Amino acid sequence: GLVGVNQGTIENSYATGDVVGTDTVGGLVGSNEQGTIKNSYSSGKVGWSGKGSQLLIGGLAGFSQGTIENSYWNTSTSGRTTSAGGTGQTTAQLQQLSTFSNWSIDAAGSTGKIWRIYEGQSSPLLRSFLRPYEIDIADSLPSTKIYDGLATGMISLGLNYTTSSKNVGTYSLSDGTISISGSPAAVDTTQFGYDLTYKSTGAGTLEITKKDLNISGLSTS
């Protein structure tokens, strides 16, 4: 994983590489000896070489007498269902912002939070390695839509909007009543990719208009 033996503090880190060993093997840490692991995850395959004991091989940590908090391993890719600490999550769960509610993380650009996630597209990314990138959606955001009972919609492939309410009214990027999520298909959302933010040189507003109500089957006597 990331570290063989930990006797200090590992925080806000992750490992994606595969690891194979004879004993005391983990996706992030082999042995956490009185150390602390916080806000970290691993997603690489954790293998056994065929020698030694398999008892000390785990998804996140092989052995731990220390503290492991708010940390996860990928059960879909690691090949491991147990660990000396941490919580196992599927690939889909590790791409959901709600999984990391105790982290300094969000799905918006240039916020200053330690982590950035692209919901449904990436696991958490360390923002300090991302390059700021601003996208103008002035020509893509619809100006109106007829009420459909939904507070969400698609701007383009991979890019969606959410309004603060599904009700009739006017919503705006400038006042935060419209938020943008996802990323265009061609934009790099890997660790050395982009920290996307969205702007509009146009109005940046969406008006939800009333839907006509058609009533049939009525009769008078």
N, C-alpha and C positions, 0 to 999 in steps of 0.2 A: 504493500500500500504506500502510504505517504511516509510513515515512520516505522522503524522496527520496534524500538522501545521508547515509551514516553514516560518521563518522570516530571514533566513540567506542565505547560498549558498549550493546548492546540485549540484555536478558536477561529471561526470564519475561514474554513479551509475545506478542500475536497480533493478526492482522487478518483480518476477514471480508468487508470491502467489496470491490466490484469496482474495478478500476483499468484505465485506458486511456491510452496514451501513444504518442509518436512514436519514442522511443529510450530505452534503459536503463530498463526497466520491470520491476518485480517485485511479487509479491503482498504481500511484507512490506517490502522495501527495493529501491529502484531501483538504487543503486550503493553497495556496501560498500567504501569506500576506506580500507584499512588499519584498519578497525574490527573489532569482534567481535560476533557474534550467537550467543546461546546459549539453549537451552531455549525456543524460540519456534516458532510455526507460522502459516501463512496458508491461507485456504480460499476467498477470493474469486476471481472470474473475472479473468484477466489478458489484456487485449486490446491489439491494435495498431491505431492510428488510420489506417493506410494510408500514412503518410509516414515517412521515415527508414528505419532498418535494423531488421529483425526479429532480427538476430543477438544483440542485447543485451536480449532479453525472456525472462524466466524465471519459473517457478512461485513460487519464494521470493524470489530475487534476480536482477536483470537482469545485474549485473556485480559481481565481487568480487575484490579483491586482499588481503582481510583473512581473518579466521577465522570459520568458521561451524560450530558444534558442536551436535549433538543437536537439530537443527531440521528442520522438515518443511513440505511443502506438499501440498495436496489435489489429487491428479491427477484425481479424479472431477468436481470443480467448477471448477477453474482453467482447464481447456482447455489445460494445458501439461504436457508430458512431460519437459521438461528445465529446468534451473535452474543458475545460477552457483554454487550451493552448496545444501546441505541434501539431504534424502531425500524422494522422492515417495511418498505413501501414499494409498490409497483412503479414501473416507468411512468404510467399515467398519473399516479399520485404525486410523484416527484416533479411533475410539470404543472402542478396546481398551487397557486399562491396560498390557498388556505392551509396547506400542509405545514407551512413555515410561519405560523402566526406569531411565534415568539422571536422571530429573527428581525434584523434591520433590513427589510426587503420590501419591494413593491414592483408593480408591473408598469410603471411610468418612467419616462426618461428624465435624466438630469435632476434627480431629486436629492441627491446626497446620501441616500441610503446605501449601505455596504453592498447589498446584493440587488441584482435585477433579474426578473424572470419574464419570459414570454409565455404567457398562459397557453398550455396545450402544445407548445412548440419546443421549449427548452427546460432543462433543470436550472436551478439557480446559477447565475453567473456573477463573478466578482466585478463590480462596476469599475474598479480602478484600472482594469485591463481593457475596458471597452472604449471605443472611439465615439465621441458625441456626433450625432447625425440628425439633422432636422429635415422633416418631410413636409412639403406644402400640400395640403389636401383641398385647396380651394376649388379645384376643378372636379373633385371626386365626391365631396360631401353633398348629398341631395339637399335641395332647398326646401322641399315640401314632401310630405307623404300623407296619405289618407289613413286615418286611425285604423289600426289592425290589432289592437290589444297587446302589442309587444313594445318593449322599451329598447329593443336591439335591432340592428340591421347591418347589412354588408355594404361597405364602401367599395371595396375591390377585393380581389382574391387575397385572402390572408389578413385583411384589414377590416375591422368592424367598429361600429359605434354603439354607445349605450347612452340613452337619455335618462335624466333623473326621475322621470315619470313616464308612464305609457299614455297619459291623458293628453287631450287636445291642448295645444299651447305652442309657444316659441322657445326653443332651446338653443344655447349658444356655447361655443368653445371658450369664449372669453370669461364667462362667469362660472364655468365648471359644470353647467347642466348637461353638457355633452362631453363624454370621455371617449377616447380612442384606444383600442386594444389590438393586439396582434402585430403582424408585420407583413409588408408586401413580400411575395414569394421570392423575389430576386435579392432581398436584403440579407446580409450575413448576420445571423443571430447566434453564432458560436461565441466561445469565450474571447476570441480576439476580433470579434465583429463589432457591431454598433450598439450604442445606447440611444435608441430612437426617441425623438420627441416630435410632436406634430403641431403645425401652425396652419393658419389660413390667411392668405393675403386678400381673400374675398370677405364676404359677410360672415362666414363661419357660423351660420345659423341654420336651424332646421325647424320648420313649422309643421306640426301635426294638425291636420284639418279634420273636420267632422266627416263622418261616414253617413251617407244616406241610409235611412232605415226603410226597408220595403216590407209592407205588411200585406199578406194575402189570406184568403180564406174567410174573410169577414162578409157578413150579409146583413141587410136590414129587413125588418118585417113591417 
